[in-house]
Amino acid sequence: MGDPKTPRRVWKKPKRPLNYDLMMDELKTLGTFGLKTKKELWKTQTELSRVRLQARSLLALRQEERERKEPILIQSLSKIGLVDQNSTLDDVLNLQVNDLLSRRLQTMAQRKLFFKTPYQARQAIVHGHVMIGDNVVTIPSYVVKTEEETKIRLIPESRFNETLSKPESDLGSPETENLEIETGDQPKNEEPQVKQDAEKESPVKQDAEKESTE
C-alpha cells in the first residue's frame, strides 16, 4: 500500500516572523481585511510570490516563447480582476498583497452588500447568508471573478436584508451620520437659551438702574 500521502503545505512563514515592524504591518492587514489568522495572510503572500515567479520566468524566455506564454498568464490574472487585458509582465510584478486580498469574497461582500465591518461580512458568509448567482458560498477566502462581481447577493430569507442599507454619504453608516448631526446641532441649540436668559435678566437690571438714579 505504501505510506499515506500527507497534505502539501501551501504557505511559507516569513524569515523573521518576530520582527516588530513586520508584526505591526501584519496586524494592520489582518484588521483591514478581517482575516482570522496570519496563516491566511501567509497563504496570500505565497500565492503572490508564485505569480511573480511565473512572470520572472517568462521574462527569461526567448521572445517567441514569451509571446506565446505571456497572454496565458495575463488572461488568467485578468479573470480574477488583478490586471487588465492590456497589461504587461511589469504590471504583474508590481502586484501587492492587498491587491489579492481585495479580490476575496469577504472584501467584495463588504463593499457590495454594505456590511459595517469585514468581520460581519465574514460571519454572514460562514453562516450561509451570501450567494454568488444561484449557489451559496461559505468560504470567505473565495477569489471572486470579474464576471461574478454583479452576482453577489444575500439569500432571500437572510435577516441582513432588513438590517443592511446603503450609507447616505461617504462619512460612514447612518448611525454615525445621525450622531454627527446631533453633535453638530448641540452648540446651535445652546445659543438661543443664552440669549433668552440674557433677555430675562435685562428688565431686572433696568429696574435696578432706575432705582439708583432716583
C-alpha positions in Angstrom: 0.0 0.0 0.0 2.8 2.4 0.7 2.9 5.4 3.0 -0.2 7.6 3.3 0.1 10.9 1.5 0.5 14.0 3.6 -1.1 17.3 2.5 1.4 19.7 0.9 1.8 23.0 2.8 0.7 25.8 0.5 2.2 28.7 2.6 5.5 29.8 3.9 6.3 31.8 7.1 8.4 35.0 6.8 12.1 34.6 7.5 11.8 36.9 10.6 8.3 36.5 11.9 9.1 38.2 15.2 10.3 41.4 13.6 8.4 44.3 15.2 7.7 46.3 12.1 6.6 43.2 10.2 4.3 42.2 13.0 2.6 45.6 13.1 2.1 45.6 9.3 0.6 42.1 9.5 -1.8 43.1 12.3 -2.9 46.1 10.3 -3.6 44.0 7.3 -5.5 41.4 9.4 -7.7 44.1 10.8 -8.3 45.8 7.5 -9.4 42.7 5.6 -10.9 40.8 8.6 -8.5 37.9 8.4 -8.8 35.2 11.1 -5.2 34.2 11.5 -1.8 35.1 10.0 -1.9 31.8 8.1 -4.5 33.4 5.7 -2.1 36.3 5.1 0.9 34.0 4.5 -1.1 31.9 2.0 -1.8 35.1 0.0 1.8 36.1 0.2 2.9 32.7 -1.0 0.4 32.8 -3.9 1.7 36.3 -4.8 5.3 35.0 -4.9 4.2 32.2 -7.1 2.7 34.6 -9.6 5.8 36.8 -9.6 8.0 33.8 -10.1 6.0 32.9 -13.2 6.3 36.5 -14.5 10.1 36.5 -13.9 10.5 33.1 -15.6 8.7 34.4 -18.7 11.0 37.4 -18.9 13.9 35.0 -19.1 12.5 33.1 -22.1 13.1 33.8 -25.7 10.9 36.4 -27.5 8.9 33.8 -29.4 8.2 31.6 -26.4 7.4 34.7 -24.3 4.9 36.0 -26.8 3.2 32.6 -26.8 3.0 32.1 -23.0 2.6 35.7 -21.7 -1.0 36.1 -22.9 -2.0 32.9 -21.0 -0.8 34.3 -17.7 -2.3 37.8 -18.3 -5.6 36.2 -19.2 -5.7 34.0 -16.1 -5.0 37.0 -13.9 -7.5 39.3 -15.7 -10.3 36.8 -15.0 -9.9 37.5 -11.3 -9.5 41.2 -11.7 -5.8 41.5 -10.8 -4.7 43.0 -14.1 -6.3 44.3 -17.3 -6.2 42.5 -20.7 -3.7 45.0 -22.0 -1.3 44.7 -19.0 2.3 43.6 -19.2 4.6 41.5 -17.1 5.8 44.6 -15.3 2.2 45.2 -14.0 2.2 41.6 -12.7 5.5 42.2 -10.9 4.0 45.3 -9.3 1.1 43.5 -7.7 0.8 43.8 -3.9 -0.7 41.6 -1.2 -3.6 44.0 -0.8 -4.5 43.5 -4.5 -5.0 39.8 -3.9 -6.8 40.3 -0.6 -9.2 42.8 -2.1 -10.5 40.0 -4.5 -11.6 37.8 -1.7 -15.4 37.2 -1.3 -15.2 38.6 2.3 -13.9 42.0 1.0 -16.2 42.1 -2.1 -19.3 41.3 0.0 -18.5 44.1 2.5 -18.3 46.6 -0.4 -21.3 45.5 -2.4 -23.7 44.4 0.4 -22.7 47.3 2.7 -21.6 45.3 5.8 -20.3 47.6 8.6 -17.1 45.6 9.2 -15.2 42.8 7.4 -15.8 40.6 10.4 -19.6 41.0 10.0 -19.2 40.1 6.3 -17.2 37.0 7.3 -19.8 35.9 9.7 -22.5 36.2 7.1 -20.6 34.2 4.6 -19.7 31.4 7.0 -23.3 31.1 8.1 -24.5 30.8 4.6 -26.2 34.2 4.0 -24.2 35.2 0.8 -24.8 33.8 -2.7 -23.0 34.1 -6.0 -25.6 33.5 -8.6 -27.7 30.6 -7.5 -25.0 29.0 -5.3 -24.4 29.7 -1.6 -20.7 30.2 -0.9 -19.4 29.7 2.7 -15.7 30.3 2.0 -14.6 33.9 2.9 -11.3 33.4 1.0 -13.0 32.5 -2.2 -11.5 34.5 -5.1 -14.3 36.4 -6.9 -14.0 36.5 -10.7 -14.8 39.7 -12.6 -18.0 38.1 -14.1 -19.2 37.1 -10.6 -19.0 40.6 -9.0 -22.5 41.6 -10.1 -23.9 38.2 -8.9 -23.0 38.6 -5.2 -26.2 38.9 -3.2 -27.9 37.8 0.0 -30.2 34.9 0.2 -33.9 35.9 0.3 -34.5 34.7 3.8 -31.5 36.3 5.3 -32.1 38.7 8.2 -29.4 41.0 6.8 -31.8 42.1 4.1 -33.6 44.2 6.8 -30.6 45.5 8.7 -28.2 46.4 5.9 -28.7 49.6 4.0 -26.6 51.8 1.7 -24.9 54.7 3.6 -26.3 58.1 2.7 -22.8 59.6 2.3 -19.1 58.6 2.4 -18.8 59.5 6.1 -19.9 56.1 7.3 -23.1 54.3 8.4 -26.4 56.1 9.1 -25.8 55.7 12.8 -22.6 57.7 12.7 -24.3 60.3 10.5 -27.1 60.8 13.0 -24.6 61.1 15.8 -22.6 63.8 13.9 -25.8 65.7 13.2 -26.8 65.7 16.8 -23.4 66.8 18.0 -23.3 69.5 15.3 -26.7 70.9 16.3 -26.0 71.0 20.0 -24.0 74.2 20.1 -26.6 75.9 17.9 -29.3 75.0 20.4 -27.4 76.4 23.3 -27.1 79.9 21.8 -30.8 80.8 21.9 -31.0 79.6 25.6 -28.2 82.0 26.5 -30.0 84.9 24.7 -33.3 84.1 26.4 -31.6 84.1 29.8 -30.0 87.5 29.0 -33.3 88.9 27.9 -34.9 87.7 31.2 -32.2 89.4 33.3 -32.3 92.6 31.3 -35.6 94.0 32.9 -34.2 93.4 36.4 -31.1 95.3 35.6 -33.1 98.2 34.1 -35.2 98.4 37.3 -32.0 98.4 39.4 -30.5 101.2 37.3 -33.7 103.3 37.6 -33.7 103.0 41.4 -30.1 104.0 41.6 -30.7 107.1 39.5 -33.7 108.2 41.6 
